[in-house]
Amino acid sequence: MALSDTAAPDTILVLRALGLGDLLTGVPALRGLRRAHPDAHIVLAAPERFGELALLTGAVDAVQPTAGLGRLRPLHTPPVLAVNLHGSGPESISDLLGLGARSILTHRHDAFPQLQGPAWPTDVHEVDRWCGLLEWAGIPCERADLTIPRPPGCPDRSGVTVIHPGAAFPARRWPPERFAAVAAALYADGHDVVITGDAGEVDLARTVAAQAGLPGSAVLAGTLGLLDLVALISDCRLLVCGDTGVGHIATATGTPSVLLFGPTPPSLWGPRGTGPHAVLWAGRDGDPHGDAPDPGLLALTVSAVLGAVDALRKEPV
């Protein structure tokens, strides 16, 4: 058959233009979609900085750089299916309607009575929310299918202990002096401690390292691309961080982690399954977008974190 006579594969577009943790908790749903449509060309609309990681999951064929709602560009050919893994609407649904897709899979919203779908669930884990949407459409999902491979070609830093003190909002940032106290104790116990963060968290990482008595070379904040960070977490012996996307990398790579939650319950965003993860939460809900550390997060002590590290160390391999 001549190339010109070969039909192009159907295109499916999935909208999830959110953060790192959102991408990684959406992997089971994306892989369910991939298995249901093995021959389709699946395009993920997500921030450009997550493109390589999205492709590493094996669930999508391409990434349409999309910074957020209202930024979705039409494809050259309308997709046969548009899937809303972004939110409850109405903005996300409006974005997908603008693509001219043959059908849309989304949660039901009163503003769009012509679209069927399940009701938006509350108080469910993020993985369950999106797997449930696909299962409503008859697409099975494996909720534990969160694993991603180590990116090839990245530097090997096996055995280090990673402290990641940053988070997207102040409400989820444990005080830097407490991270420093944990880092100092682990360093004194023989851990090769490094401090990570994005380009906007370099000063924070330097502060933690200095207060912990670590050498300047321990600060990796601002020096790692996303795949380098994934490789680092995959290689490390332990991660200590708050409720942030880096914690989801530990879940995806099976890396032992101590995760500090507050104000969001770990039942909604914590690691799934029985992996090597210690989750600390004071049991208090709050505003995850607040402009000051949440009281529940502040209730977590340095000794509690170090105790969780010791407990992980004693778990059978």
GUKE-617561 format. One record per residue (C-alpha): residue in three letters; z, x, y. Coordinates in steps of 0.2 Angstrom, whole numbers, plus 5000, padded with zeros to 4 digits. Each point is the difference from the previous one (the first is absolute). Example, Ala and Ser with C-alpha at 12.3 -4.5 7.8 and 13.67 -1.06 7.14 Angstrom:
// residues 2
ALA503950624978;SER499750065017;
//
This chain:
// residues 317
MET500050005000;ALA499650075017;LEU501450035012;SER499449875012;ASP500149874987;THR501850044996;ALA501249875007;ALA501450075010;PRO501849974994;ASP500949865008;THR501250055014;ILE501849955001;LEU501050045015;VAL501950015000;LEU501050005017;ARG501650105000;ALA500050095017;LEU501850045000;GLY501150154996;LEU500250134986;GLY501349904990;ASP499049845002;LEU498550094992;LEU501050074985;THR500949834997;GLY498349925000;VAL499350124986;PRO500449884985;ALA499149865009;LEU498550115004;ARG499950064982;GLY500149834993;LEU498549955011;ARG499150164994;ARG500249954982;ALA499449825003;HIS498550065009;PRO499550174992;ASP498250005007;ALA500449955018;HIS500050115015;ILE501849985006;VAL500350055018;LEU501750025007;ALA500349965019;ALA501450125004;PRO500550135013;GLU498850154999;ARG501450124997;PHE500449924983;GLY498250014994;GLU500150154988;LEU501649934992;ALA499249834998;LEU498650084991;LEU501250104989;THR500749844993;GLY498349974991;ALA500249815005;VAL498750015015;ASP498350075003;ALA500050025018;VAL501149985015;GLN499549915016;PRO501150085014;THR501049865008;ALA501450035011;GLY500849834999;LEU499749815003;GLY498549965012;ARG499250174995;LEU499049954985;ARG498250045001;PRO498749894990;LEU499150084986;HIS498150034999;THR500049864987;PRO501349864999;PRO501250034985;VAL500049884986;LEU501949995001;ALA501250055014;VAL501850024995;ASN501549995012;LEU501350134994;HIS500650025018;GLY501049855005;SER500349815001;GLY498849975014;PRO499349935011;GLU499450165007;SER499650094984;ILE499149844994;SER499049995016;ASP499450184997;LEU499449964983;LEU499149845005;GLY499050115012;LEU499250094985;GLY499049864994;ALA500750024982;ARG499549884987;SER501849974996;ILE501750055006;LEU501650034990;THR501549985011;HIS501749925001;ARG499949825007;HIS500249975018;ASP500149845010;ALA498750065013;PHE498750014986;PRO500149854990;GLN498250044992;LEU500750154991;GLN501049974984;GLY501450134995;PRO501850014995;ALA501449985012;TRP500650155009;PRO501550064989;THR501750065009;ASP501350114993;VAL498950084987;HIS499650184997;GLU498450065009;VAL499250054984;ASP500349824993;ARG499349925015;TRP498350074999;CYS499950004981;GLY500549825001;LEU498649965011;LEU498750074988;GLU500849924985;TRP499849835009;ALA498250045000;GLY500050044981;ILE500050195002;PRO501450084990;CYS501050155008;GLU501250124993;ARG501450025012;ALA500550174993;ASP498350075003;LEU500550105015;THR499750184994;ILE498850125009;PRO499450174994;ARG500550165009;PRO498650045012;PRO499050154994;GLY499850165010;CYS501649995010;PRO501350145001;ASP501350004986;ARG501849995007;SER500849954983;GLY501949995000;VAL500449985019;THR501149865006;VAL499249895014;ILE501149935014;HIS499049875010;PRO501049945015;GLY498749905009;ALA499649814999;ALA498849895009;PHE501449915010;PRO501750065006;ALA500949864990;ARG499550094984;ARG500450185006;TRP501650074993;PRO500850125013;PRO499250175000;GLU501850094999;ARG500349914983;PHE498350054993;ALA500550185006;ALA501749994991;VAL499149944984;ALA498750145002;ALA501450135003;ALA500949954985;LEU498550004989;TYR499550175007;ALA501750074996;ASP499849934982;GLY498450114998;HIS498749875004;ASP498450065009;VAL500049875014;VAL498649965011;ILE499949875014;THR498549895002;GLY499349885013;ASP498449955009;ALA499450085016;GLY501149905011;GLU501650054990;VAL499950195001;ASP501450015012;LEU501149894989;ALA499650114985;ARG500450155010;THR501749935005;VAL500549954983;ALA499550184993;ALA500950095014;GLN501649894997;ALA499950034982;GLY499850195002;LEU498350004992;PRO498750135004;GLY498549955012;SER498850014985;ALA500949854992;VAL499249895014;LEU498449934993;ALA499949855012;GLY498449995009;THR499150134988;LEU499549884985;GLY498649894998;LEU500349844990;LEU499450064984;ASP501050175002;LEU501549895003;VAL499749904984;ALA499850164990;LEU501650075008;ILE500949844994;SER499250014983;ASP500650184998;CYS501749995007;ARG501649994990;LEU500849875012;LEU499649895015;VAL501349945012;CYS499449875013;GLY500249835008;ASP499049844998;THR498350085004;GLY498350034993;VAL500550174993;GLY501349914988;HIS498549904993;ILE499150164996;ALA501550054989;THR499949844991;ALA498150034998;THR500250184993;GLY501649974990;THR501050125011;PRO501949995000;SER500549935016;VAL501649945010;LEU499449865011;LEU501149935015;PHE499749825003;GLY500549905015;PRO499749875008;THR498749954987;PRO500649964983;PRO499350114986;SER499649844990;LEU498649985012;TRP499350175002;GLY501050124988;PRO499350094986;ARG499549904985;GLY500550034982;THR501350124993;GLY499350165006;PRO501050155007;HIS500549925016;ALA501749975008;VAL500049865013;LEU501449995012;TRP500349845010;ALA501549935009;GLY499549824996;ARG499749955018;ASP498449935006;GLY499350035018;ASP498550035011;PRO498950134992;HIS499150025017;GLY501650035010;ASP500250135013;ALA501650084994;PRO500650054982;ASP500549844991;PRO501949984997;GLY499749984981;LEU499050175000;LEU501450085009;ALA501249944987;LEU499250134988;THR501050165000;VAL499550184996;SER501250004986;ALA499149854992;VAL498350085002;LEU500750164992;GLY500849904986;ALA498349914996;VAL499250184999;ASP501350054987;ALA499849844991;LEU498150034999;ARG500350184994;LYS501149934985;GLU498749874994;PRO499250044984;VAL498250075001;
//
